[in-house]
């Protein structure tokens, strides 16, 4: 059953990733991205990485995709369709994807992976919580705050750009 679920999640990730980058409708791309992130969380659950799966669901699937969809709806671009890419851009994108995929496969095949012999460390939720809230050496508050400011700035910039385009179209 685990093998079947792995192939199911992998297939969902591959199919919806391709749909996400090939669709011409922006809202559909965001929904396809949501499906990819949910399937990735499913893989984390299969690997017994419940904390990573929870972070994947809350931060990425819950936060980022909702932020993207909210931005799309706020700027009134729900029915926006991207134009078809030029043939040269399409060929360059495909060639970069093939070269990058080939490099990843070559690297993976050239490395000899061995099972780790280190003992499994106990999971201490109190320690994880203290590190997430700490500003000290092993703390994660500063990176989270910087990322939140970056996301806020990106959202404000996207809204300003979208509103400028809307205002220019209304003046014409």
C-alpha positions in Angstrom: 0.0 0.0 0.0 2.9 2.4 0.8 4.3 1.8 -2.7 1.0 2.5 -4.3 0.5 5.7 -2.3 4.1 6.9 -3.2 3.4 6.5 -6.9 0.0 8.1 -6.5 1.4 11.2 -4.7 4.3 11.3 -7.2 2.0 11.2 -10.1 -0.2 13.9 -8.7 2.9 16.1 -8.1 4.2 15.6 -11.7 0.8 16.0 -13.4 -0.3 19.1 -11.5 3.2 20.6 -11.7 3.0 20.4 -15.5 -0.5 21.7 -15.5 0.5 24.6 -13.2 3.1 25.9 -15.6 1.3 25.1 -18.8 -2.1 26.6 -18.1 -2.9 30.0 -19.4 -5.4 30.9 -16.6 -3.8 32.3 -13.5 -6.4 31.1 -11.0 -6.2 27.5 -12.3 -2.4 27.7 -11.9 -2.8 28.6 -8.3 -5.2 25.7 -7.7 -2.9 23.3 -9.4 -0.1 24.6 -7.2 -2.3 23.9 -4.2 -2.7 20.3 -5.3 1.1 19.9 -5.7 1.7 21.2 -2.2 -1.0 19.0 -0.7 0.5 15.9 -2.4 4.0 16.9 -1.1 2.5 17.0 2.4 1.2 13.5 1.8 4.7 12.3 1.0 5.9 13.9 4.2 3.2 12.0 6.2 4.2 8.8 4.5 7.8 9.3 5.6 6.6 9.9 9.2 7.7 13.6 9.1 4.6 14.9 10.7 6.2 18.2 11.6 7.3 18.9 8.1 3.9 17.8 6.7 2.2 20.2 9.2 4.5 23.0 8.1 3.9 22.2 4.5 0.1 22.3 5.0 -0.1 25.4 7.1 2.7 27.5 5.7 2.7 26.6 2.0 -0.7 25.1 1.2 -2.5 27.2 3.7 -0.6 30.5 3.6 1.2 31.0 0.3 -1.6 29.7 -1.9 -4.3 31.6 -0.1 -2.1 34.7 -0.4 -1.7 34.1 -4.2 -5.5 33.5 -4.6 -6.3 36.5 -2.5 -4.0 38.6 -4.6 -5.6 37.4 -7.8 -9.1 38.1 -6.5 -8.1 41.5 -5.0 -6.6 42.7 -8.3 -9.6 41.5 -10.4 -7.5 39.3 -12.7 -9.5 36.1 -12.1 -10.4 35.8 -15.8 -6.9 36.8 -17.0 -5.4 34.5 -19.7 -1.8 34.6 -20.5 -0.8 34.8 -24.1 0.8 31.9 -25.8 4.6 31.9 -25.4 6.8 32.6 -28.5 8.3 29.6 -30.1 11.9 30.7 -29.2 10.9 31.2 -25.5 9.1 27.8 -25.5 12.1 26.0 -27.0 14.5 27.8 -24.6 12.4 26.8 -21.6 12.1 23.2 -22.7 15.9 23.0 -23.3 16.7 24.5 -19.9 14.2 22.0 -18.3 15.8 19.1 -20.1 19.4 20.1 -19.3 18.5 20.8 -15.6 16.6 17.5 -15.3 19.6 15.7 -17.0 22.0 17.2 -14.5 19.9 16.2 -11.6 19.5 12.6 -12.9 23.2 12.4 -13.6 24.1 13.7 -10.1 21.7 11.2 -8.5 22.9 8.3 -10.5 26.6 9.1 -9.8 26.2 9.2 -6.1 26.2 6.0 -4.0 23.6 6.4 -1.3 23.9 4.4 1.8 21.5 3.9 4.6 22.4 5.8 7.7 23.5 4.0 10.8 22.9 6.8 13.3 20.4 6.1 16.0 17.0 7.8 15.7 16.9 10.9 17.8 13.9 11.5 20.1 11.5 14.2 19.0 11.1 16.8 21.8 8.3 19.2 20.9 9.3 21.6 23.7 12.7 21.9 22.2 11.3 22.5 18.7 8.9 25.1 20.1 11.7 26.9 21.9 13.9 27.0 18.8 11.0 28.3 16.7 10.4 31.1 19.2 14.0 31.8 20.1 16.1 34.8 18.8 19.3 33.2 20.0 21.9 31.1 18.0 19.6 28.2 16.9 16.4 30.3 16.8 14.1 30.8 13.9 12.2 34.0 14.7 14.4 36.3 12.6 14.2 34.2 9.4 10.4 33.9 9.8 10.0 37.6 10.3 12.2 38.4 7.3 10.2 36.1 5.1 7.0 37.6 6.3 8.2 41.1 5.4 9.4 39.9 2.0 6.0 38.3 1.3 4.2 41.4 2.4 6.4 43.6 0.2 5.8 41.2 -2.8 2.1 41.3 -2.3 1.9 45.1 -2.0 4.1 45.4 -5.1 1.9 43.0 -7.1 -1.2 44.9 -6.1 0.4 48.3 -7.0 1.5 47.0 -10.4 -1.9 45.4 -11.1 -3.7 48.6 -10.1 -1.4 50.7 -12.4 -2.3 48.4 -15.3 -6.0 48.7 -14.5 -5.8 52.5 -14.3 -3.9 52.7 -17.6 -6.5 50.6 -19.4 -9.3 52.7 -17.9 -7.7 56.0 -19.2 -7.4 54.7 -22.7 
